[in-house]
């Protein structure tokens, strides 16, 4: 199998992994906080939270901050993997 064929197969797999959940999942994506809040409301209707957030950003901002957090984490992990890989490679002696 050539490297071009492998690259095309990997690209197809990535696209499918990104698109299939959007097609197959019915309804809107909800966060874990929303799901927990709904279950608590069902189990204990009179429950009052101990405190509330000081700032309530719009959902778009929350999504953007979550994506930024994921990107920073992925960058850190990629840097660490590259650093360890670079340390393991022996320098060429000339």
Buried (B, 14 or more C-beta within 10 A) or exposed (E): EEEEEEEEEEEEEEEEEEEEEEEEEEEEEEEEEEEEBEEEEEEEEEEEEEEEEEEEEEEEEEEEEEEEEEEEEEEEEEEEEEEEEEEEEEEEEE
